[in-house]
Amino acid sequence: MTQSPNIPKSPPPPPITGYMAAVEGRGAPKPARKPRKPTLVSVAKQASKAAIAVERYEVKPDGTVVVVTGKPEPAAADNPWPLDEFRTKETKQ
């Protein structure tokens, strides 16, 4: 018995997706996650581990952390702007 050439071949099975792909371990790989923004604590740890002298940390409204390096300068003792002239002499009741 020979097959005649006029018999059409069956189409290939549809690709496995969704639940069956997860069960069989096949399917499209998950897209890579977007990395998180560094926190103020993690930036401070990295700076101290690298022995960087940090003057201050600034957090911008968009969440970015700016590290200002250098030694902090102490306030001058001989301040030309005394605050005594702005204080009221008597307390308000």
C-alpha positions as CSV (number, residue, x, y, z in Angstrom):
1,M,0.0,0.0,0.0
2,T,1.5,3.3,-1.0
3,Q,0.3,6.8,-0.1
4,S,-0.8,9.0,-2.8
5,P,0.9,12.4,-3.2
6,N,-2.4,14.2,-3.1
7,I,-3.0,13.7,0.7
8,P,-2.2,17.0,2.5
9,K,0.1,16.9,5.5
10,S,-1.3,17.9,8.9
11,P,-0.3,21.3,10.1
12,P,2.3,21.6,12.9
13,P,0.8,21.8,16.4
14,P,0.4,25.4,17.8
15,P,3.1,26.7,20.1
16,I,2.7,26.0,23.8
17,T,2.0,29.2,25.7
18,G,0.6,30.2,29.1
19,Y,0.0,27.6,31.7
20,M,1.3,24.6,29.7
21,A,4.5,26.4,28.9
22,A,5.1,27.1,32.6
23,V,4.3,23.4,33.5
24,E,6.6,22.1,30.9
25,G,9.3,24.7,31.6
26,R,9.2,26.2,28.2
27,G,8.1,29.5,26.9
28,A,9.4,33.0,26.5
29,P,12.0,34.1,29.1
30,K,10.9,36.8,31.5
31,P,12.0,40.3,30.6
32,A,14.9,41.7,32.7
33,R,13.8,43.9,35.6
34,K,14.8,47.5,35.8
35,P,17.4,48.0,38.5
36,R,16.3,49.9,41.6
37,K,17.5,53.4,42.4
38,P,20.2,53.5,45.1
39,T,19.0,54.5,48.5
40,L,20.7,57.1,50.7
41,V,21.9,54.4,53.1
42,S,23.5,52.3,50.4
43,V,25.2,55.4,48.9
44,A,26.5,56.3,52.4
45,K,27.8,52.8,52.9
46,Q,29.6,52.8,49.6
47,A,31.2,56.1,50.3
48,S,32.4,55.0,53.7
49,K,33.7,51.8,52.3
50,A,35.7,53.7,49.7
51,A,37.0,56.1,52.4
52,I,35.6,59.2,50.7
53,A,35.4,62.3,52.8
54,V,31.8,63.4,52.4
55,E,30.6,66.9,53.2
56,R,26.9,66.2,52.7
57,Y,24.4,64.1,50.8
58,E,21.6,65.7,48.8
59,V,18.5,64.0,47.6
60,K,16.9,65.6,44.6
61,P,13.1,65.5,44.0
62,D,13.4,62.9,41.3
63,G,15.1,60.5,43.8
64,T,18.7,60.8,42.8
65,V,21.3,61.1,45.5
66,V,24.2,63.6,45.1
67,V,27.3,63.1,47.1
68,V,29.2,66.4,47.9
69,T,32.8,65.5,48.8
70,G,35.2,67.5,50.9
71,K,35.6,68.3,54.6
72,P,32.8,70.3,56.2
73,E,33.9,73.8,57.3
74,P,32.9,74.8,60.8
75,A,31.0,78.1,61.2
76,A,33.2,81.1,61.9
77,A,33.3,82.1,65.6
78,D,33.6,85.8,64.8
79,N,30.3,86.1,63.0
80,P,29.8,89.6,61.7
81,W,26.0,89.1,61.9
82,P,25.1,88.8,65.5
83,L,21.6,87.5,66.2
84,D,21.1,89.5,69.4
85,E,19.8,92.5,67.5
86,F,17.0,90.4,66.0
87,R,15.8,88.9,69.3
88,T,13.0,90.5,71.2
89,K,13.8,91.6,74.7
90,E,10.6,90.7,76.3
91,T,8.6,87.5,75.9
92,K,5.1,87.7,74.4
93,Q,2.3,86.3,76.6
